[in-house]
């Protein structure tokens, strides 16, 4: 089965060579007999090949977490179209060793980003690839988080059937129709029963398919209706399941653009007021939540890093604080965060890895400084590209793949040094002449230092003299 992401070209077409008129006629008859939809809108038997009816059967040998699950998880990553469950055997072992060295919370979506259509037809399930990802998280001792997105085609006006899934971006970014909100909630419950060791669930992804073109705003009423149904179903399955939303993208515009300007602003720009309105509606009308989920980039909707790539990360601090002030004490999660604009294909190859790591360190520091307790790095893992810009490990399709890359080392160290509940020390002294260029985050044991300049700097931080390379990220013990 193919791996699917937003830009996947993996729509699978089967070609059959039919020899002779008689064979062709037989094939046509068989197709008509087996593929016609029944009265209930489902498809023929052949289109359900590879599916089962026992989707809620517990998969594998899950180990239930000891004690009540915690709503704040710390710093982790999201599995995308390619991950460490496919590739060369030796590389897969190395990747699992890399991930096991510092177990992290890990997100997997139920459809797309490496997972097949989970319910191609009503009541018919296909969980092979989601099983594989959950197994990987279990083997590497990570904390599993499931994002309940996206929706099977039949829930959004498409065709039912295992071979009819439309993997185009437009189709994937379509929300379930209101008449299928309950069906989607039931699917969420099926997923929760299948993986009873999963205790953290995020409802949907980035309000995909919920933009109302006629009103030029997000359909927060529709999303909240879906969210409340899913929330209730997950709590019905297990009252200890933890659920969060709304996973809004905190888009911003440059300071001079007043079109959707809001009071949440800074030198980095202004957050779209429509997004804040949608958050406010969800926050006031949700049936419940155990954590609040947001998403966003340090740069504007037009890819502007203002005033520069490092100071732009201050947006992450401001947004975290704004959400935290209105969350009623719930932990703030960043399901995705970005600090480096992508190209037309959403690839990010323009920066050196040292610069990329330094800016990401600044982004992590900014979220922590704003009070966020959980954030997930969107891992751009690919197949066979030795450079793999921004990847956490070398691709497992390479014979020498699987080893950790600079971003993994940063993320794992940050997660270990600054877990949820960390009390940060905001009084770390930095040499006055260098304070503009040196970023620090510290607790009573550790100081993280980032040189935001692309050249060496000699400075003093926390009483220690340092010679920092350009874009160096350095850890100091106190």
C-alpha positions as CSV (number, residue, x, y, z in Angstrom):
1,X,0.0,0.0,0.0
2,X,1.1,3.5,-0.7
3,X,2.1,6.2,1.6
4,X,0.1,9.4,1.3
5,X,0.7,13.0,2.2
6,X,-0.9,16.2,1.0
7,X,1.3,16.4,-2.1
8,X,1.3,12.7,-2.7
9,X,1.1,11.6,-6.3
10,X,0.4,8.1,-5.1
11,X,-3.0,7.5,-6.5
12,X,-2.8,4.0,-7.5
13,X,-4.1,2.8,-10.9
14,X,-4.3,-0.8,-11.8
15,X,-4.0,-1.7,-15.5
16,X,-5.1,-5.1,-16.7
17,X,-4.1,-6.5,-20.1
18,X,-7.2,-8.1,-21.5
19,X,-6.5,-10.4,-24.4
20,X,-9.3,-11.1,-26.8
21,X,-12.8,-9.8,-27.1
22,X,-14.2,-12.7,-25.0
23,X,-12.0,-11.9,-22.0
24,X,-12.8,-8.2,-22.2
25,X,-16.6,-8.9,-22.3
26,X,-16.3,-11.2,-19.2
27,X,-14.3,-8.6,-17.3
28,X,-16.9,-5.9,-18.1
29,X,-19.8,-8.2,-16.8
30,X,-17.9,-9.0,-13.7
31,X,-17.1,-5.3,-13.0
32,X,-20.8,-4.4,-13.4
33,X,-21.9,-7.1,-11.1
34,X,-19.5,-6.4,-8.3
35,X,-19.0,-2.6,-8.4
36,X,-22.6,-1.3,-8.5
37,X,-23.6,0.4,-5.3
38,X,-26.2,-1.2,-3.1
39,X,-29.2,0.4,-1.7
40,X,-27.3,1.6,1.4
41,X,-24.8,3.5,-0.8
42,X,-21.9,1.0,-0.3
43,X,-20.0,-0.6,-3.1
44,X,-19.4,-4.1,-4.3
45,X,-17.3,-6.8,-2.7
46,X,-14.2,-6.3,-4.8
47,X,-14.0,-2.6,-3.8
48,X,-13.8,-3.7,-0.1
49,X,-10.8,-6.0,-0.7
50,X,-8.3,-5.8,2.1
51,X,-10.8,-4.4,4.6
52,X,-12.3,-5.9,7.7
53,X,-15.4,-5.3,9.8
54,X,-13.6,-5.6,13.2
55,X,-11.8,-2.3,13.2
56,X,-12.3,-1.9,17.0
57,X,-10.4,-5.1,17.7
58,X,-7.4,-4.3,19.9
59,X,-4.3,-4.2,17.8
60,X,-1.1,-5.9,19.1
61,X,-0.2,-6.0,22.7
62,X,-0.6,-2.5,24.1
63,X,0.8,-1.6,27.5
64,X,-1.6,0.7,29.2
65,X,0.1,3.8,30.7
66,X,0.7,3.7,34.4
67,X,-1.3,6.3,36.2
68,X,-3.5,8.9,34.9
69,X,-2.4,10.5,31.5
70,X,-0.9,13.9,31.7
71,X,-2.3,16.7,29.5
72,X,1.2,18.3,29.0
73,X,3.6,16.1,27.1
74,X,6.7,18.2,26.3
75,X,8.5,18.4,23.0
76,X,8.1,15.8,20.2
77,X,7.5,15.3,16.5
78,X,4.9,14.3,13.9
79,X,5.3,11.3,11.5
80,X,4.7,12.3,8.0
81,X,4.5,10.5,4.6
82,X,7.8,8.6,5.2
83,X,9.1,7.4,8.5
84,X,11.1,4.8,10.2
85,X,8.8,1.9,9.5
86,X,9.9,1.3,5.9
87,X,13.4,0.8,4.5
88,X,16.7,-1.2,4.9
89,X,16.7,-3.5,7.9
90,X,20.0,-2.1,9.4
91,X,18.8,1.5,8.9
92,X,15.5,0.7,10.6
93,X,17.3,-0.7,13.6
94,X,19.5,2.4,13.8
95,X,16.4,4.7,13.5
96,X,14.6,2.9,16.3
97,X,17.8,3.2,18.5
98,X,17.8,6.9,17.7
99,X,14.2,7.3,18.7
100,X,14.5,5.1,21.8
101,X,17.5,7.0,23.2
102,X,15.3,9.8,24.3
103,X,11.6,8.7,24.0
104,X,9.5,11.6,22.7
105,X,5.8,12.2,22.2
106,X,4.9,11.3,18.6
107,X,1.9,12.2,16.4
108,X,0.3,10.1,13.7
109,X,-2.7,11.0,11.6
110,X,-5.4,8.5,10.9
111,X,-5.5,9.2,7.1
112,X,-2.7,10.7,5.1
113,X,0.8,11.3,6.2
114,X,1.7,7.6,6.0
115,X,-1.8,6.1,6.8
116,X,-4.3,4.7,4.4
117,X,-8.0,5.4,4.3
118,X,-9.1,3.9,7.6
119,X,-12.8,3.3,6.6
120,X,-13.1,3.1,2.8
121,X,-16.7,2.0,3.0
122,X,-19.1,2.3,6.0
123,X,-18.2,-0.3,8.5
124,X,-15.2,-1.6,6.5
125,X,-11.8,-0.8,7.9
126,X,-8.2,-0.8,6.8
127,X,-5.7,0.0,9.5
128,X,-2.5,-1.8,8.3
129,X,-0.4,1.4,7.9
130,X,-1.8,3.1,11.0
131,X,-1.0,-0.2,12.9
132,X,2.6,0.0,11.6
133,X,3.0,3.5,12.8
134,X,1.5,2.8,16.3
135,X,3.8,-0.2,16.5
136,X,6.8,2.0,15.8
137,X,5.8,4.4,18.5
138,X,5.4,1.5,20.9
139,X,8.8,0.0,20.1
140,X,10.5,3.3,20.6
141,X,8.7,4.0,23.9
142,X,7.2,7.2,22.6
143,X,4.0,8.7,23.9
144,X,1.5,8.2,21.1
145,X,-0.8,11.0,20.0
146,X,-3.4,10.5,17.3
147,X,-4.7,13.3,15.1
148,X,-8.2,12.5,14.0
149,X,-7.8,13.6,10.4
150,X,-8.6,13.1,7.6
151,X,-12.0,11.8,6.6
152,X,-12.9,8.8,4.3
153,X,-14.3,9.9,0.9
154,X,-17.8,8.7,1.5
155,X,-18.1,11.1,4.5
156,X,-17.4,14.1,2.3
157,X,-19.4,13.4,-0.9
158,X,-16.9,11.0,-2.6
159,X,-17.1,7.4,-3.6
160,X,-16.9,4.5,-1.2
161,X,-14.5,1.7,-1.8
162,X,-10.9,0.8,-1.0
163,X,-9.8,1.6,-4.5
164,X,-11.7,4.8,-4.9
165,X,-9.8,7.0,-2.4
166,X,-9.0,10.3,-3.9
167,X,-5.5,11.3,-2.7
168,X,-5.5,14.7,-4.3
169,X,-4.9,17.7,-2.0
170,X,-8.3,19.1,-2.7
171,X,-10.0,15.9,-1.7
172,X,-8.0,15.4,1.4
173,X,-8.6,18.9,2.6
174,X,-12.3,18.5,2.4
175,X,-14.2,18.2,5.8
176,X,-16.9,15.7,6.5
177,X,-20.4,16.8,5.5
178,X,-22.6,17.7,8.5
179,X,-24.7,14.6,7.9
180,X,-21.6,12.5,8.5
181,X,-20.2,14.2,11.6
182,X,-21.6,11.4,13.7
183,X,-20.0,8.8,11.4
184,X,-16.7,10.5,11.8
185,X,-17.1,10.5,15.6
186,X,-17.9,6.8,15.5
187,X,-14.7,6.3,13.5
188,X,-12.8,8.2,16.2
189,X,-14.2,5.8,18.8
190,X,-13.2,2.8,16.7
191,X,-9.6,4.1,16.6
192,X,-9.6,4.7,20.3
193,X,-10.8,1.1,21.0
194,X,-8.2,-0.3,18.6
195,X,-5.4,1.4,20.4
196,X,-6.3,1.5,24.1
197,X,-2.8,2.7,25.1
198,X,-3.4,5.9,23.2
199,X,-4.7,8.5,25.6
200,X,-4.2,11.8,23.7
201,X,-6.3,12.7,20.7
202,X,-6.4,15.9,18.5
203,X,-9.6,16.6,16.6
204,X,-9.0,17.4,13.0
205,X,-6.1,19.4,11.4
206,X,-5.9,23.1,10.7
207,X,-9.7,23.6,10.2
208,X,-9.2,22.0,6.8
209,X,-12.4,22.2,4.7
210,X,-14.0,24.5,7.2
211,X,-13.5,27.9,5.4
212,X,-16.7,29.5,4.4
213,X,-16.0,31.3,1.1
214,X,-19.4,33.1,1.1
215,X,-18.7,34.7,4.5
216,X,-14.9,35.0,4.1
217,X,-14.3,33.4,7.5
218,X,-13.8,30.1,9.1
219,X,-16.9,27.9,9.8
220,X,-16.2,27.6,13.5
221,X,-19.8,26.6,14.1
222,X,-19.4,23.5,12.0
223,X,-16.0,22.6,13.4
224,X,-17.2,22.9,16.9
225,X,-20.2,20.7,16.2
226,X,-17.9,18.0,14.9
227,X,-15.4,18.5,17.8
228,X,-18.1,18.1,20.4
229,X,-19.4,14.9,18.9
230,X,-15.8,13.5,18.7
231,X,-15.1,14.6,22.2
232,X,-18.2,12.9,23.6
233,X,-17.4,9.7,21.7
234,X,-13.8,9.5,22.9
235,X,-14.9,10.1,26.5
236,X,-17.5,7.4,26.1
237,X,-14.9,4.9,25.1
238,X,-12.6,5.8,28.0
239,X,-13.2,8.7,30.4
240,X,-9.4,9.0,30.8
241,X,-8.9,9.8,27.1
242,X,-7.6,13.3,26.7
243,X,-8.9,15.4,23.8
244,X,-7.9,18.8,22.4
245,X,-8.6,21.2,19.6
246,X,-9.2,23.5,17.7
247,X,-5.9,23.2,15.8
248,X,-6.3,26.6,14.2
249,X,-3.5,28.1,12.1
250,X,-2.4,31.4,13.7
251,X,-1.9,33.2,10.4
252,X,-0.4,36.7,10.6
253,X,0.0,39.6,8.2
254,X,2.8,42.2,8.0
255,X,2.2,45.3,10.3
256,X,1.1,47.6,7.5
257,X,-1.6,45.3,6.3
258,X,-4.8,46.2,8.2
259,X,-7.2,44.0,6.3
260,X,-7.7,41.4,9.1
261,X,-5.6,43.2,11.8
262,X,-6.0,42.3,15.4
263,X,-4.7,43.5,18.8
264,X,-2.4,40.4,18.9
265,X,0.5,42.0,17.1
266,X,4.2,42.9,17.2
267,X,7.1,43.8,14.9
268,X,6.5,40.3,13.4
269,X,3.0,41.3,12.2
270,X,-0.7,40.9,13.3
271,X,-2.6,37.7,13.8
272,X,-5.7,37.4,11.6
273,X,-8.7,38.5,13.6
274,X,-10.9,35.9,12.0
275,X,-8.7,33.2,13.5
276,X,-9.0,34.7,17.0
277,X,-12.8,34.9,16.5
278,X,-12.9,31.2,15.6
279,X,-10.8,30.3,18.7
280,X,-13.1,32.4,20.9
281,X,-16.2,30.7,19.5
282,X,-14.8,27.2,20.0
283,X,-13.5,28.1,23.5
284,X,-17.0,29.3,24.5
285,X,-19.0,26.5,22.9
286,X,-16.8,23.4,23.3
287,X,-18.2,20.5,25.3
288,X,-14.9,20.1,27.0
289,X,-11.1,20.0,26.4
290,X,-8.0,18.7,28.2
291,X,-5.5,20.8,26.2
292,X,-5.7,23.6,23.6
293,X,-4.1,23.0,20.2
294,X,-2.8,25.6,17.8
295,X,-0.5,25.7,14.8
296,X,1.4,28.4,13.0
297,X,4.6,29.9,11.6
298,X,6.8,32.7,12.8
299,X,6.6,34.2,9.3
300,X,3.5,35.9,7.7
301,X,1.1,34.5,5.2
302,X,3.3,36.0,2.5
303,X,6.5,34.3,3.9
304,X,7.9,37.5,5.4
305,X,10.3,37.0,8.4
306,X,9.9,40.2,10.3
307,X,12.0,41.9,11.5
308,X,14.3,38.9,10.8
309,X,14.2,35.1,11.1
310,X,15.2,35.1,14.8
311,X,13.1,38.0,16.1
312,X,10.1,36.7,14.1
313,X,10.0,33.8,16.5
314,X,8.7,36.2,19.1
315,X,5.3,35.7,17.5
316,X,5.3,32.2,19.0
317,X,5.8,33.7,22.4
318,X,3.0,36.3,21.9
319,X,0.5,33.7,20.6
320,X,1.3,31.2,23.3
321,X,0.6,33.9,25.9
322,X,-2.6,35.0,24.3
323,X,-4.0,31.4,24.2
324,X,-2.8,30.7,27.7
325,X,-4.6,33.7,29.1
326,X,-7.8,32.4,27.6
327,X,-7.5,28.6,28.0
328,X,-8.7,28.5,31.6
329,X,-5.5,26.9,32.7
330,X,-5.4,24.2,30.1
331,X,-1.9,23.3,28.6
332,X,-1.1,25.0,25.3
333,X,0.0,22.7,22.5
334,X,1.6,23.6,19.2
335,X,0.7,20.7,16.9
336,X,2.9,22.3,14.2
337,X,5.3,25.2,14.2
338,X,7.4,26.6,11.3
339,X,10.2,29.1,11.3
340,X,11.6,28.6,7.8
341,X,9.4,29.4,4.8
342,X,9.0,26.7,2.2
343,X,9.2,26.9,-1.6
344,X,6.3,26.3,-4.0
345,X,6.5,22.6,-3.2
346,X,6.8,23.3,0.6
347,X,10.4,22.1,0.6
348,X,13.0,23.9,2.7
349,X,16.4,23.8,1.2
350,X,17.5,27.4,1.3
351,X,19.3,27.4,4.7
352,X,22.3,25.6,6.0
353,X,21.6,23.0,8.7
354,X,23.4,25.1,11.3
355,X,21.3,28.2,10.5
356,X,18.1,26.0,10.4
357,X,19.0,24.4,13.8
358,X,19.7,27.8,15.4
359,X,16.4,29.3,14.2
360,X,14.5,26.3,15.4
361,X,16.2,26.5,18.8
362,X,15.0,30.1,18.9
363,X,11.5,28.9,18.1
364,X,11.5,26.3,20.8
365,X,12.7,28.9,23.3
366,X,10.0,31.3,22.2
367,X,7.2,28.8,22.7
368,X,8.5,27.8,26.1
369,X,8.9,31.4,27.1
370,X,5.3,32.0,26.2
371,X,4.1,29.2,28.4
372,X,3.5,26.4,25.9
373,X,4.1,23.0,27.4
374,X,3.9,20.8,24.3
375,X,5.0,21.2,20.7
376,X,5.5,18.9,17.8
377,X,8.1,19.3,15.0
378,X,6.7,18.5,11.6
379,X,9.4,16.0,10.4
380,X,10.0,16.4,6.6
381,X,11.4,12.9,6.3
382,X,11.9,11.8,2.7
383,X,13.1,8.7,0.8
384,X,16.7,8.4,-0.2
385,X,17.9,12.0,-0.1
386,X,21.1,11.9,1.9
387,X,20.9,15.6,2.8
388,X,17.2,15.5,3.8
389,X,17.1,19.1,4.9
390,X,15.6,19.5,8.4
391,X,15.0,15.7,8.8
392,X,15.3,14.1,12.2
393,X,17.2,11.0,11.0
394,X,18.9,9.9,7.8
395,X,16.4,8.2,5.5
396,X,16.0,4.6,6.3
397,X,16.0,3.7,2.5
398,X,19.8,4.3,2.6
399,X,22.0,1.5,3.7
400,X,23.7,3.8,6.3
401,X,20.5,5.6,7.2
402,X,18.7,5.8,10.5
403,X,21.2,7.9,12.4
404,X,20.1,11.1,14.2
405,X,20.6,14.4,12.4
406,X,21.2,17.9,14.0
407,X,17.4,18.6,14.4
408,X,16.9,15.4,16.3
409,X,19.8,16.1,18.6
410,X,18.3,19.6,19.3
411,X,14.8,18.3,19.9
412,X,15.8,15.4,22.1
413,X,18.1,17.6,24.3
414,X,15.5,20.3,24.6
415,X,12.9,17.8,25.6
416,X,15.2,16.3,28.2
417,X,16.3,19.6,29.7
418,X,13.0,21.5,29.6
419,X,10.2,19.1,30.4
420,X,6.6,20.3,31.3
421,X,6.6,22.1,34.5
422,X,10.0,23.7,34.1
423,X,10.5,26.9,35.9
424,X,12.5,29.2,33.7
425,X,15.1,31.7,34.9
426,X,14.6,35.0,33.1
427,X,17.6,36.7,34.7
428,X,20.5,35.1,32.9
429,X,23.1,37.8,32.3
430,X,24.5,38.4,28.8
431,X,27.3,40.8,27.8
432,X,25.6,44.1,27.1
433,X,27.2,44.5,23.7
434,X,25.9,41.1,22.6
435,X,22.4,41.0,24.1
436,X,20.8,41.7,20.8
437,X,22.4,38.8,19.1
438,X,22.4,36.1,21.8
439,X,19.3,34.3,22.8
440,X,19.1,32.3,26.1
441,X,16.7,30.0,27.9
442,X,17.6,28.6,31.3
443,X,16.3,26.9,34.4
444,X,18.3,26.3,37.6
445,X,20.4,23.5,35.9
446,X,20.9,24.4,32.3
447,X,21.3,27.4,29.9
448,X,20.7,27.1,26.2
449,X,22.6,29.7,24.2
450,X,22.0,30.6,20.5
451,X,24.2,32.9,18.4
452,X,21.8,34.5,15.9
453,X,24.7,35.8,13.8
454,X,26.3,33.9,10.9
455,X,29.7,34.8,12.2
456,X,31.8,34.0,15.3
457,X,31.1,35.9,18.5
458,X,33.1,36.2,21.7
459,X,30.8,37.0,24.6
460,X,29.9,36.3,28.2
461,X,26.8,34.4,29.3
462,X,25.8,33.6,32.8
463,X,29.3,34.6,33.9
464,X,31.1,32.3,31.4
465,X,33.2,33.5,28.6
466,X,32.2,31.9,25.3
467,X,33.6,31.7,21.8
468,X,30.6,30.9,19.7
469,X,30.7,29.9,16.0
470,X,28.2,31.4,13.6
471,X,24.7,30.2,14.4
472,X,26.0,28.0,17.1
473,X,23.7,26.3,19.6
474,X,25.4,25.6,22.9
475,X,24.3,24.0,26.2
476,X,25.8,25.2,29.5
477,X,25.6,23.5,32.8
478,X,25.0,25.8,35.8
